[in-house]
């Protein structure tokens, strides 16, 4: 093949690659989108999820779209600010907890009911599948890119071993959301709301006696350094959203919108279980390395916890209805169906 022929093919290939983005490339204009989240930049949430997602879009738009990511150590990295930052256009895309701030995504918090979700995939797909019919009002002004939960969560305590429901009485425990707080209050504990990044200091100072987290933050937020006991009961989950300012999305060229859509939703959902399994494995390993006590529940003990929490279910539905979710019971039943469909044994 001649040199001229090779150069022509190289030029033709490059022209074809950018043909889908004539407005951006022709005008020599780059779209820079700002992403924020609340965990350390070295965490898998950024290194395995957000950064690769952004890189894929940059690649598929031939650099016409770029991203700037702000993590926990930045001015945009506070958990409680993620929702308002993206709604107000301070950031274009954000990752946040549905329960923080309180009272904003109430419908989605029903997925956090005790003993409903064991696996991240089941919880995440339940949220995603229910979004169009039941959860849209939680996300006004936001275009969800993926909704997710973590694997069944634990009770991590500083000085007291927790095994039975009554062991929680009198303990001050960090909580992630109103739904989890409701469960703790029902069991006689005192829920203390705080962003995950504040749990370490408050445990260290004795302000709280423990924290409710999955395994992952044990390593990510160094909870292994300030706790000695871990009840691995798969007791609850927490719900998260990753979304974009709807007005910003609507302002993008249609071809860019399609690239974002193609890289989100199902493309992310199929990775959720692998992410959480990997992150949780690292957290559990950190606890084991310190010879911490890990308590697991046999079938009889688990059934005792479930029986104890049965009366809470109706109380919780009444509470959700009082918060403006009149069809809370219908949503809960549909979540149970969806979780059962995807739940792994």
Buried (B, 14 or more C-beta within 10 A) or exposed (E): EEEEEEEEEEEEEEEEEBEBBEEBBEEEEEBEBBBBBBBBBEBBBBEBBBBEBBEBBBEBBBEBBEBEBBBBEEEBBBBBBBBBBBBEEBBBBBBBBBBBBBEBBBBBBBBBBBBBBBBBBBBBBBBBBBBEEBBEEBBEEBBBBBBBBBBBBBBBBBEBEBBBBEBBEEBBBBBBBBBBBBBBBBBEBBBBBBBBBBBBEBBEEEBBBBBBBBBBBBBBBBBBEBBBBBBBBBBBBBBBBBBBBBEBBEEBBEBBBEBBBEBBBEBBBEBBBEBBBEBBEBBBEBBEEEEBEEBEBEEEBBEBBEEBBEEBBEEBBEBBEEBEBEEBBEBBEBBBEBBEEBBEE
